[in-house]
């Protein structure tokens, strides 16, 4: 069995080096994408465009723009998918594509939520009435140790 696996690896390795696209990712549920470089570059470009729609005070948009631009530069500088994966060093390109698709969804949500805007109606008093009252805090002698139910030792 082990010899068969070794032979398969020896046969498969040269085939992959001759082909321009991957046969599989090796990750369950994540199929190989034939034109992964072009798809990834298009997603990065779309991410930059969507992030540029956010206002200048939204730090998130600036961070995502720089992040996507850096990865886009890596894609432009490298010819093969394997070289891109090595340059970015964040997994298979199919994983990066999945990540970029999710980032685009987050960008859409951020445009709706607008967390950079101050909401004057959101002033909430988070204090709990009588939070510091009770048997451990309102004793005539002072506070009590909540673990033992006794007064702390005097120094």
Chimera marker file (.cmm) of the C-alpha trace (Angstrom):
<marker_set name="trace">
<marker id="1" x="0.000" y="0.000" z="0.000" r="1" g="1" b="0" radius="0.5"/>
<marker id="2" x="2.759" y="2.435" z="0.973" r="1" g="1" b="0" radius="0.5"/>
<marker id="3" x="4.719" y="1.703" z="-2.207" r="1" g="1" b="0" radius="0.5"/>
<marker id="4" x="1.603" y="2.441" z="-4.232" r="1" g="1" b="0" radius="0.5"/>
<marker id="5" x="1.204" y="5.828" z="-2.575" r="1" g="1" b="0" radius="0.5"/>
<marker id="6" x="4.835" y="6.695" z="-3.222" r="1" g="1" b="0" radius="0.5"/>
<marker id="7" x="4.443" y="5.771" z="-6.877" r="1" g="1" b="0" radius="0.5"/>
<marker id="8" x="1.298" y="7.898" z="-7.119" r="1" g="1" b="0" radius="0.5"/>
<marker id="9" x="3.154" y="10.880" z="-5.672" r="1" g="1" b="0" radius="0.5"/>
<marker id="10" x="6.021" y="10.396" z="-8.092" r="1" g="1" b="0" radius="0.5"/>
<marker id="11" x="3.640" y="10.229" z="-11.041" r="1" g="1" b="0" radius="0.5"/>
<marker id="12" x="1.435" y="13.082" z="-9.861" r="1" g="1" b="0" radius="0.5"/>
<marker id="13" x="4.188" y="15.588" z="-9.041" r="1" g="1" b="0" radius="0.5"/>
<marker id="14" x="5.539" y="15.881" z="-12.606" r="1" g="1" b="0" radius="0.5"/>
<marker id="15" x="2.014" y="16.041" z="-14.031" r="1" g="1" b="0" radius="0.5"/>
<marker id="16" x="1.194" y="19.010" z="-11.836" r="1" g="1" b="0" radius="0.5"/>
<marker id="17" x="4.335" y="20.838" z="-12.876" r="1" g="1" b="0" radius="0.5"/>
<marker id="18" x="3.394" y="20.457" z="-16.560" r="1" g="1" b="0" radius="0.5"/>
<marker id="19" x="-0.206" y="21.561" z="-16.104" r="1" g="1" b="0" radius="0.5"/>
<marker id="20" x="-1.117" y="25.220" z="-15.761" r="1" g="1" b="0" radius="0.5"/>
<marker id="21" x="-3.934" y="24.587" z="-13.311" r="1" g="1" b="0" radius="0.5"/>
<marker id="22" x="-4.441" y="22.504" z="-10.211" r="1" g="1" b="0" radius="0.5"/>
<marker id="23" x="-6.317" y="19.247" z="-10.248" r="1" g="1" b="0" radius="0.5"/>
<marker id="24" x="-7.441" y="19.493" z="-6.609" r="1" g="1" b="0" radius="0.5"/>
<marker id="25" x="-6.857" y="21.586" z="-3.501" r="1" g="1" b="0" radius="0.5"/>
<marker id="26" x="-6.569" y="18.750" z="-1.034" r="1" g="1" b="0" radius="0.5"/>
<marker id="27" x="-9.137" y="20.514" z="1.163" r="1" g="1" b="0" radius="0.5"/>
<marker id="28" x="-12.499" y="18.828" z="1.580" r="1" g="1" b="0" radius="0.5"/>
<marker id="29" x="-15.332" y="20.912" z="0.150" r="1" g="1" b="0" radius="0.5"/>
<marker id="30" x="-13.018" y="23.349" z="-1.635" r="1" g="1" b="0" radius="0.5"/>
<marker id="31" x="-12.745" y="22.491" z="-5.321" r="1" g="1" b="0" radius="0.5"/>
<marker id="32" x="-9.868" y="23.655" z="-7.510" r="1" g="1" b="0" radius="0.5"/>
<marker id="33" x="-10.608" y="26.671" z="-9.711" r="1" g="1" b="0" radius="0.5"/>
<marker id="34" x="-9.198" y="26.516" z="-13.218" r="1" g="1" b="0" radius="0.5"/>
<marker id="35" x="-8.632" y="30.258" z="-13.697" r="1" g="1" b="0" radius="0.5"/>
<marker id="36" x="-7.952" y="30.998" z="-10.023" r="1" g="1" b="0" radius="0.5"/>
<marker id="37" x="-5.441" y="33.806" z="-10.599" r="1" g="1" b="0" radius="0.5"/>
<marker id="38" x="-7.850" y="35.825" z="-12.746" r="1" g="1" b="0" radius="0.5"/>
<marker id="39" x="-10.750" y="35.209" z="-10.369" r="1" g="1" b="0" radius="0.5"/>
<marker id="40" x="-8.680" y="36.238" z="-7.354" r="1" g="1" b="0" radius="0.5"/>
<marker id="41" x="-7.361" y="39.384" z="-9.041" r="1" g="1" b="0" radius="0.5"/>
<marker id="42" x="-10.901" y="40.394" z="-10.049" r="1" g="1" b="0" radius="0.5"/>
<marker id="43" x="-12.121" y="39.891" z="-6.469" r="1" g="1" b="0" radius="0.5"/>
<marker id="44" x="-9.252" y="41.981" z="-5.097" r="1" g="1" b="0" radius="0.5"/>
<marker id="45" x="-10.008" y="44.752" z="-7.585" r="1" g="1" b="0" radius="0.5"/>
<marker id="46" x="-13.701" y="44.654" z="-6.610" r="1" g="1" b="0" radius="0.5"/>
<marker id="47" x="-12.692" y="44.777" z="-2.921" r="1" g="1" b="0" radius="0.5"/>
<marker id="48" x="-10.603" y="47.903" z="-3.538" r="1" g="1" b="0" radius="0.5"/>
<marker id="49" x="-13.472" y="49.545" z="-5.436" r="1" g="1" b="0" radius="0.5"/>
<marker id="50" x="-15.991" y="48.758" z="-2.675" r="1" g="1" b="0" radius="0.5"/>
<marker id="51" x="-13.623" y="49.885" z="0.092" r="1" g="1" b="0" radius="0.5"/>
<marker id="52" x="-13.073" y="53.189" z="-1.723" r="1" g="1" b="0" radius="0.5"/>
<marker id="53" x="-16.815" y="53.870" z="-1.416" r="1" g="1" b="0" radius="0.5"/>
<marker id="54" x="-16.458" y="54.064" z="2.385" r="1" g="1" b="0" radius="0.5"/>
<marker id="55" x="-15.872" y="57.551" z="3.809" r="1" g="1" b="0" radius="0.5"/>
<marker id="56" x="-12.370" y="58.704" z="4.726" r="1" g="1" b="0" radius="0.5"/>
<marker id="57" x="-13.079" y="58.495" z="8.465" r="1" g="1" b="0" radius="0.5"/>
<marker id="58" x="-13.729" y="54.741" z="8.148" r="1" g="1" b="0" radius="0.5"/>
<marker id="59" x="-10.354" y="53.236" z="9.101" r="1" g="1" b="0" radius="0.5"/>
<marker id="60" x="-11.637" y="49.804" z="8.088" r="1" g="1" b="0" radius="0.5"/>
<marker id="61" x="-11.855" y="50.906" z="4.442" r="1" g="1" b="0" radius="0.5"/>
<marker id="62" x="-8.273" y="52.176" z="4.452" r="1" g="1" b="0" radius="0.5"/>
<marker id="63" x="-6.974" y="48.957" z="5.977" r="1" g="1" b="0" radius="0.5"/>
<marker id="64" x="-8.836" y="46.729" z="3.525" r="1" g="1" b="0" radius="0.5"/>
<marker id="65" x="-7.714" y="48.842" z="0.554" r="1" g="1" b="0" radius="0.5"/>
<marker id="66" x="-4.050" y="48.532" z="1.553" r="1" g="1" b="0" radius="0.5"/>
<marker id="67" x="-4.432" y="44.816" z="2.259" r="1" g="1" b="0" radius="0.5"/>
<marker id="68" x="-6.105" y="44.071" z="-1.081" r="1" g="1" b="0" radius="0.5"/>
<marker id="69" x="-3.681" y="46.298" z="-3.020" r="1" g="1" b="0" radius="0.5"/>
<marker id="70" x="-0.721" y="44.454" z="-1.517" r="1" g="1" b="0" radius="0.5"/>
<marker id="71" x="-2.150" y="41.080" z="-2.482" r="1" g="1" b="0" radius="0.5"/>
<marker id="72" x="-3.053" y="42.351" z="-5.953" r="1" g="1" b="0" radius="0.5"/>
<marker id="73" x="0.550" y="43.465" z="-6.414" r="1" g="1" b="0" radius="0.5"/>
<marker id="74" x="1.706" y="39.965" z="-5.413" r="1" g="1" b="0" radius="0.5"/>
<marker id="75" x="-0.586" y="38.478" z="-8.059" r="1" g="1" b="0" radius="0.5"/>
<marker id="76" x="0.722" y="40.829" z="-10.739" r="1" g="1" b="0" radius="0.5"/>
<marker id="77" x="4.360" y="40.095" z="-9.866" r="1" g="1" b="0" radius="0.5"/>
<marker id="78" x="3.974" y="36.296" z="-10.006" r="1" g="1" b="0" radius="0.5"/>
<marker id="79" x="3.050" y="34.231" z="-13.031" r="1" g="1" b="0" radius="0.5"/>
<marker id="80" x="1.905" y="30.949" z="-11.542" r="1" g="1" b="0" radius="0.5"/>
<marker id="81" x="-0.672" y="30.104" z="-8.906" r="1" g="1" b="0" radius="0.5"/>
<marker id="82" x="1.970" y="28.283" z="-6.876" r="1" g="1" b="0" radius="0.5"/>
<marker id="83" x="4.192" y="31.372" z="-6.860" r="1" g="1" b="0" radius="0.5"/>
<marker id="84" x="1.257" y="33.530" z="-5.727" r="1" g="1" b="0" radius="0.5"/>
<marker id="85" x="0.458" y="31.099" z="-2.916" r="1" g="1" b="0" radius="0.5"/>
<marker id="86" x="4.108" y="31.151" z="-1.816" r="1" g="1" b="0" radius="0.5"/>
<marker id="87" x="4.345" y="34.954" z="-2.007" r="1" g="1" b="0" radius="0.5"/>
<marker id="88" x="1.160" y="35.586" z="-0.021" r="1" g="1" b="0" radius="0.5"/>
<marker id="89" x="1.803" y="32.627" z="2.299" r="1" g="1" b="0" radius="0.5"/>
<marker id="90" x="-1.782" y="32.409" z="3.529" r="1" g="1" b="0" radius="0.5"/>
<marker id="91" x="-2.946" y="29.095" z="2.084" r="1" g="1" b="0" radius="0.5"/>
<marker id="92" x="-4.256" y="27.822" z="-1.221" r="1" g="1" b="0" radius="0.5"/>
<marker id="93" x="-5.496" y="30.388" z="-3.723" r="1" g="1" b="0" radius="0.5"/>
<marker id="94" x="-8.960" y="28.846" z="-3.500" r="1" g="1" b="0" radius="0.5"/>
<marker id="95" x="-8.933" y="29.678" z="0.221" r="1" g="1" b="0" radius="0.5"/>
<marker id="96" x="-7.887" y="33.231" z="-0.625" r="1" g="1" b="0" radius="0.5"/>
<marker id="97" x="-10.751" y="33.482" z="-3.114" r="1" g="1" b="0" radius="0.5"/>
<marker id="98" x="-13.197" y="32.280" z="-0.457" r="1" g="1" b="0" radius="0.5"/>
<marker id="99" x="-11.766" y="34.815" z="1.995" r="1" g="1" b="0" radius="0.5"/>
<marker id="100" x="-12.122" y="37.634" z="-0.550" r="1" g="1" b="0" radius="0.5"/>
<marker id="101" x="-15.743" y="36.724" z="-1.254" r="1" g="1" b="0" radius="0.5"/>
<marker id="102" x="-16.476" y="36.916" z="2.480" r="1" g="1" b="0" radius="0.5"/>
<marker id="103" x="-14.644" y="40.240" z="2.749" r="1" g="1" b="0" radius="0.5"/>
<marker id="104" x="-16.874" y="41.675" z="0.020" r="1" g="1" b="0" radius="0.5"/>
<marker id="105" x="-19.921" y="40.625" z="2.055" r="1" g="1" b="0" radius="0.5"/>
<marker id="106" x="-18.478" y="42.343" z="5.130" r="1" g="1" b="0" radius="0.5"/>
<marker id="107" x="-17.874" y="45.501" z="3.089" r="1" g="1" b="0" radius="0.5"/>
<marker id="108" x="-21.528" y="45.491" z="2.008" r="1" g="1" b="0" radius="0.5"/>
<marker id="109" x="-22.620" y="45.139" z="5.642" r="1" g="1" b="0" radius="0.5"/>
<marker id="110" x="-20.293" y="47.929" z="6.743" r="1" g="1" b="0" radius="0.5"/>
<marker id="111" x="-21.871" y="50.275" z="4.189" r="1" g="1" b="0" radius="0.5"/>
<marker id="112" x="-25.261" y="49.575" z="5.770" r="1" g="1" b="0" radius="0.5"/>
<marker id="113" x="-24.144" y="49.606" z="9.429" r="1" g="1" b="0" radius="0.5"/>
<marker id="114" x="-21.899" y="52.707" z="9.166" r="1" g="1" b="0" radius="0.5"/>
<marker id="115" x="-20.061" y="52.075" z="12.443" r="1" g="1" b="0" radius="0.5"/>
<marker id="116" x="-17.917" y="55.181" z="11.895" r="1" g="1" b="0" radius="0.5"/>
<marker id="117" x="-20.952" y="57.423" z="12.398" r="1" g="1" b="0" radius="0.5"/>
<marker id="118" x="-21.686" y="58.536" z="15.927" r="1" g="1" b="0" radius="0.5"/>
<marker id="119" x="-25.168" y="57.574" z="17.041" r="1" g="1" b="0" radius="0.5"/>
<marker id="120" x="-26.471" y="60.152" z="19.496" r="1" g="1" b="0" radius="0.5"/>
<marker id="121" x="-29.397" y="57.918" z="20.421" r="1" g="1" b="0" radius="0.5"/>
<marker id="122" x="-27.107" y="55.101" z="21.453" r="1" g="1" b="0" radius="0.5"/>
<marker id="123" x="-26.159" y="56.588" z="24.825" r="1" g="1" b="0" radius="0.5"/>
<marker id="124" x="-26.863" y="53.666" z="27.109" r="1" g="1" b="0" radius="0.5"/>
<marker id="125" x="-26.228" y="53.631" z="30.823" r="1" g="1" b="0" radius="0.5"/>
<marker id="126" x="-24.713" y="50.230" z="31.434" r="1" g="1" b="0" radius="0.5"/>
<marker id="127" x="-24.556" y="50.558" z="35.208" r="1" g="1" b="0" radius="0.5"/>
<marker id="128" x="-26.782" y="48.277" z="37.213" r="1" g="1" b="0" radius="0.5"/>
<marker id="129" x="-28.741" y="49.920" z="40.032" r="1" g="1" b="0" radius="0.5"/>
<marker id="130" x="-27.567" y="48.754" z="43.450" r="1" g="1" b="0" radius="0.5"/>
<marker id="131" x="-24.847" y="46.689" z="41.809" r="1" g="1" b="0" radius="0.5"/>
<marker id="132" x="-22.464" y="47.103" z="44.742" r="1" g="1" b="0" radius="0.5"/>
<marker id="133" x="-24.996" y="46.417" z="47.490" r="1" g="1" b="0" radius="0.5"/>
<marker id="134" x="-25.457" y="43.122" z="49.177" r="1" g="1" b="0" radius="0.5"/>
<marker id="135" x="-24.156" y="41.008" z="52.043" r="1" g="1" b="0" radius="0.5"/>
<marker id="136" x="-20.542" y="41.293" z="50.933" r="1" g="1" b="0" radius="0.5"/>
<marker id="137" x="-20.486" y="45.053" z="50.509" r="1" g="1" b="0" radius="0.5"/>
<marker id="138" x="-22.950" y="46.497" z="53.062" r="1" g="1" b="0" radius="0.5"/>
<marker id="139" x="-21.686" y="45.137" z="56.342" r="1" g="1" b="0" radius="0.5"/>
<marker id="140" x="-21.191" y="47.466" z="59.296" r="1" g="1" b="0" radius="0.5"/>
<marker id="141" x="-17.624" y="46.256" z="59.665" r="1" g="1" b="0" radius="0.5"/>
<marker id="142" x="-16.784" y="46.843" z="56.010" r="1" g="1" b="0" radius="0.5"/>
<marker id="143" x="-16.537" y="44.436" z="53.164" r="1" g="1" b="0" radius="0.5"/>
<marker id="144" x="-16.504" y="40.689" z="53.482" r="1" g="1" b="0" radius="0.5"/>
<marker id="145" x="-14.518" y="38.151" z="51.505" r="1" g="1" b="0" radius="0.5"/>
<marker id="146" x="-17.002" y="36.718" z="48.962" r="1" g="1" b="0" radius="0.5"/>
<marker id="147" x="-15.240" y="33.326" z="48.980" r="1" g="1" b="0" radius="0.5"/>
<marker id="148" x="-15.201" y="32.686" z="52.701" r="1" g="1" b="0" radius="0.5"/>
<marker id="149" x="-17.974" y="35.002" z="53.930" r="1" g="1" b="0" radius="0.5"/>
<marker id="150" x="-15.665" y="36.447" z="56.577" r="1" g="1" b="0" radius="0.5"/>
<marker id="151" x="-14.057" y="39.818" z="57.054" r="1" g="1" b="0" radius="0.5"/>
<marker id="152" x="-10.669" y="40.302" z="55.449" r="1" g="1" b="0" radius="0.5"/>
<marker id="153" x="-7.747" y="40.128" z="57.842" r="1" g="1" b="0" radius="0.5"/>
<marker id="154" x="-6.482" y="43.403" z="59.270" r="1" g="1" b="0" radius="0.5"/>
<marker id="155" x="-2.888" y="44.113" z="58.404" r="1" g="1" b="0" radius="0.5"/>
<link id1="1" id2="2" r="1" g="1" b="0" radius="0.2"/>
<link id1="2" id2="3" r="1" g="1" b="0" radius="0.2"/>
<link id1="3" id2="4" r="1" g="1" b="0" radius="0.2"/>
<link id1="4" id2="5" r="1" g="1" b="0" radius="0.2"/>
<link id1="5" id2="6" r="1" g="1" b="0" radius="0.2"/>
<link id1="6" id2="7" r="1" g="1" b="0" radius="0.2"/>
<link id1="7" id2="8" r="1" g="1" b="0" radius="0.2"/>
<link id1="8" id2="9" r="1" g="1" b="0" radius="0.2"/>
<link id1="9" id2="10" r="1" g="1" b="0" radius="0.2"/>
<link id1="10" id2="11" r="1" g="1" b="0" radius="0.2"/>
<link id1="11" id2="12" r="1" g="1" b="0" radius="0.2"/>
<link id1="12" id2="13" r="1" g="1" b="0" radius="0.2"/>
<link id1="13" id2="14" r="1" g="1" b="0" radius="0.2"/>
<link id1="14" id2="15" r="1" g="1" b="0" radius="0.2"/>
<link id1="15" id2="16" r="1" g="1" b="0" radius="0.2"/>
<link id1="16" id2="17" r="1" g="1" b="0" radius="0.2"/>
<link id1="17" id2="18" r="1" g="1" b="0" radius="0.2"/>
<link id1="18" id2="19" r="1" g="1" b="0" radius="0.2"/>
<link id1="19" id2="20" r="1" g="1" b="0" radius="0.2"/>
<link id1="20" id2="21" r="1" g="1" b="0" radius="0.2"/>
<link id1="21" id2="22" r="1" g="1" b="0" radius="0.2"/>
<link id1="22" id2="23" r="1" g="1" b="0" radius="0.2"/>
<link id1="23" id2="24" r="1" g="1" b="0" radius="0.2"/>
<link id1="24" id2="25" r="1" g="1" b="0" radius="0.2"/>
<link id1="25" id2="26" r="1" g="1" b="0" radius="0.2"/>
<link id1="26" id2="27" r="1" g="1" b="0" radius="0.2"/>
<link id1="27" id2="28" r="1" g="1" b="0" radius="0.2"/>
<link id1="28" id2="29" r="1" g="1" b="0" radius="0.2"/>
<link id1="29" id2="30" r="1" g="1" b="0" radius="0.2"/>
<link id1="30" id2="31" r="1" g="1" b="0" radius="0.2"/>
<link id1="31" id2="32" r="1" g="1" b="0" radius="0.2"/>
<link id1="32" id2="33" r="1" g="1" b="0" radius="0.2"/>
<link id1="33" id2="34" r="1" g="1" b="0" radius="0.2"/>
<link id1="34" id2="35" r="1" g="1" b="0" radius="0.2"/>
<link id1="35" id2="36" r="1" g="1" b="0" radius="0.2"/>
<link id1="36" id2="37" r="1" g="1" b="0" radius="0.2"/>
<link id1="37" id2="38" r="1" g="1" b="0" radius="0.2"/>
<link id1="38" id2="39" r="1" g="1" b="0" radius="0.2"/>
<link id1="39" id2="40" r="1" g="1" b="0" radius="0.2"/>
<link id1="40" id2="41" r="1" g="1" b="0" radius="0.2"/>
<link id1="41" id2="42" r="1" g="1" b="0" radius="0.2"/>
<link id1="42" id2="43" r="1" g="1" b="0" radius="0.2"/>
<link id1="43" id2="44" r="1" g="1" b="0" radius="0.2"/>
<link id1="44" id2="45" r="1" g="1" b="0" radius="0.2"/>
<link id1="45" id2="46" r="1" g="1" b="0" radius="0.2"/>
<link id1="46" id2="47" r="1" g="1" b="0" radius="0.2"/>
<link id1="47" id2="48" r="1" g="1" b="0" radius="0.2"/>
<link id1="48" id2="49" r="1" g="1" b="0" radius="0.2"/>
<link id1="49" id2="50" r="1" g="1" b="0" radius="0.2"/>
<link id1="50" id2="51" r="1" g="1" b="0" radius="0.2"/>
<link id1="51" id2="52" r="1" g="1" b="0" radius="0.2"/>
<link id1="52" id2="53" r="1" g="1" b="0" radius="0.2"/>
<link id1="53" id2="54" r="1" g="1" b="0" radius="0.2"/>
<link id1="54" id2="55" r="1" g="1" b="0" radius="0.2"/>
<link id1="55" id2="56" r="1" g="1" b="0" radius="0.2"/>
<link id1="56" id2="57" r="1" g="1" b="0" radius="0.2"/>
<link id1="57" id2="58" r="1" g="1" b="0" radius="0.2"/>
<link id1="58" id2="59" r="1" g="1" b="0" radius="0.2"/>
<link id1="59" id2="60" r="1" g="1" b="0" radius="0.2"/>
<link id1="60" id2="61" r="1" g="1" b="0" radius="0.2"/>
<link id1="61" id2="62" r="1" g="1" b="0" radius="0.2"/>
<link id1="62" id2="63" r="1" g="1" b="0" radius="0.2"/>
<link id1="63" id2="64" r="1" g="1" b="0" radius="0.2"/>
<link id1="64" id2="65" r="1" g="1" b="0" radius="0.2"/>
<link id1="65" id2="66" r="1" g="1" b="0" radius="0.2"/>
<link id1="66" id2="67" r="1" g="1" b="0" radius="0.2"/>
<link id1="67" id2="68" r="1" g="1" b="0" radius="0.2"/>
<link id1="68" id2="69" r="1" g="1" b="0" radius="0.2"/>
<link id1="69" id2="70" r="1" g="1" b="0" radius="0.2"/>
<link id1="70" id2="71" r="1" g="1" b="0" radius="0.2"/>
<link id1="71" id2="72" r="1" g="1" b="0" radius="0.2"/>
<link id1="72" id2="73" r="1" g="1" b="0" radius="0.2"/>
<link id1="73" id2="74" r="1" g="1" b="0" radius="0.2"/>
<link id1="74" id2="75" r="1" g="1" b="0" radius="0.2"/>
<link id1="75" id2="76" r="1" g="1" b="0" radius="0.2"/>
<link id1="76" id2="77" r="1" g="1" b="0" radius="0.2"/>
<link id1="77" id2="78" r="1" g="1" b="0" radius="0.2"/>
<link id1="78" id2="79" r="1" g="1" b="0" radius="0.2"/>
<link id1="79" id2="80" r="1" g="1" b="0" radius="0.2"/>
<link id1="80" id2="81" r="1" g="1" b="0" radius="0.2"/>
<link id1="81" id2="82" r="1" g="1" b="0" radius="0.2"/>
<link id1="82" id2="83" r="1" g="1" b="0" radius="0.2"/>
<link id1="83" id2="84" r="1" g="1" b="0" radius="0.2"/>
<link id1="84" id2="85" r="1" g="1" b="0" radius="0.2"/>
<link id1="85" id2="86" r="1" g="1" b="0" radius="0.2"/>
<link id1="86" id2="87" r="1" g="1" b="0" radius="0.2"/>
<link id1="87" id2="88" r="1" g="1" b="0" radius="0.2"/>
<link id1="88" id2="89" r="1" g="1" b="0" radius="0.2"/>
<link id1="89" id2="90" r="1" g="1" b="0" radius="0.2"/>
<link id1="90" id2="91" r="1" g="1" b="0" radius="0.2"/>
<link id1="91" id2="92" r="1" g="1" b="0" radius="0.2"/>
<link id1="92" id2="93" r="1" g="1" b="0" radius="0.2"/>
<link id1="93" id2="94" r="1" g="1" b="0" radius="0.2"/>
<link id1="94" id2="95" r="1" g="1" b="0" radius="0.2"/>
<link id1="95" id2="96" r="1" g="1" b="0" radius="0.2"/>
<link id1="96" id2="97" r="1" g="1" b="0" radius="0.2"/>
<link id1="97" id2="98" r="1" g="1" b="0" radius="0.2"/>
<link id1="98" id2="99" r="1" g="1" b="0" radius="0.2"/>
<link id1="99" id2="100" r="1" g="1" b="0" radius="0.2"/>
<link id1="100" id2="101" r="1" g="1" b="0" radius="0.2"/>
<link id1="101" id2="102" r="1" g="1" b="0" radius="0.2"/>
<link id1="102" id2="103" r="1" g="1" b="0" radius="0.2"/>
<link id1="103" id2="104" r="1" g="1" b="0" radius="0.2"/>
<link id1="104" id2="105" r="1" g="1" b="0" radius="0.2"/>
<link id1="105" id2="106" r="1" g="1" b="0" radius="0.2"/>
<link id1="106" id2="107" r="1" g="1" b="0" radius="0.2"/>
<link id1="107" id2="108" r="1" g="1" b="0" radius="0.2"/>
<link id1="108" id2="109" r="1" g="1" b="0" radius="0.2"/>
<link id1="109" id2="110" r="1" g="1" b="0" radius="0.2"/>
<link id1="110" id2="111" r="1" g="1" b="0" radius="0.2"/>
<link id1="111" id2="112" r="1" g="1" b="0" radius="0.2"/>
<link id1="112" id2="113" r="1" g="1" b="0" radius="0.2"/>
<link id1="113" id2="114" r="1" g="1" b="0" radius="0.2"/>
<link id1="114" id2="115" r="1" g="1" b="0" radius="0.2"/>
<link id1="115" id2="116" r="1" g="1" b="0" radius="0.2"/>
<link id1="116" id2="117" r="1" g="1" b="0" radius="0.2"/>
<link id1="117" id2="118" r="1" g="1" b="0" radius="0.2"/>
<link id1="118" id2="119" r="1" g="1" b="0" radius="0.2"/>
<link id1="119" id2="120" r="1" g="1" b="0" radius="0.2"/>
<link id1="120" id2="121" r="1" g="1" b="0" radius="0.2"/>
<link id1="121" id2="122" r="1" g="1" b="0" radius="0.2"/>
<link id1="122" id2="123" r="1" g="1" b="0" radius="0.2"/>
<link id1="123" id2="124" r="1" g="1" b="0" radius="0.2"/>
<link id1="124" id2="125" r="1" g="1" b="0" radius="0.2"/>
<link id1="125" id2="126" r="1" g="1" b="0" radius="0.2"/>
<link id1="126" id2="127" r="1" g="1" b="0" radius="0.2"/>
<link id1="127" id2="128" r="1" g="1" b="0" radius="0.2"/>
<link id1="128" id2="129" r="1" g="1" b="0" radius="0.2"/>
<link id1="129" id2="130" r="1" g="1" b="0" radius="0.2"/>
<link id1="130" id2="131" r="1" g="1" b="0" radius="0.2"/>
<link id1="131" id2="132" r="1" g="1" b="0" radius="0.2"/>
<link id1="132" id2="133" r="1" g="1" b="0" radius="0.2"/>
<link id1="133" id2="134" r="1" g="1" b="0" radius="0.2"/>
<link id1="134" id2="135" r="1" g="1" b="0" radius="0.2"/>
<link id1="135" id2="136" r="1" g="1" b="0" radius="0.2"/>
<link id1="136" id2="137" r="1" g="1" b="0" radius="0.2"/>
<link id1="137" id2="138" r="1" g="1" b="0" radius="0.2"/>
<link id1="138" id2="139" r="1" g="1" b="0" radius="0.2"/>
<link id1="139" id2="140" r="1" g="1" b="0" radius="0.2"/>
<link id1="140" id2="141" r="1" g="1" b="0" radius="0.2"/>
<link id1="141" id2="142" r="1" g="1" b="0" radius="0.2"/>
<link id1="142" id2="143" r="1" g="1" b="0" radius="0.2"/>
<link id1="143" id2="144" r="1" g="1" b="0" radius="0.2"/>
<link id1="144" id2="145" r="1" g="1" b="0" radius="0.2"/>
<link id1="145" id2="146" r="1" g="1" b="0" radius="0.2"/>
<link id1="146" id2="147" r="1" g="1" b="0" radius="0.2"/>
<link id1="147" id2="148" r="1" g="1" b="0" radius="0.2"/>
<link id1="148" id2="149" r="1" g="1" b="0" radius="0.2"/>
<link id1="149" id2="150" r="1" g="1" b="0" radius="0.2"/>
<link id1="150" id2="151" r="1" g="1" b="0" radius="0.2"/>
<link id1="151" id2="152" r="1" g="1" b="0" radius="0.2"/>
<link id1="152" id2="153" r="1" g="1" b="0" radius="0.2"/>
<link id1="153" id2="154" r="1" g="1" b="0" radius="0.2"/>
<link id1="154" id2="155" r="1" g="1" b="0" radius="0.2"/>
</marker_set>
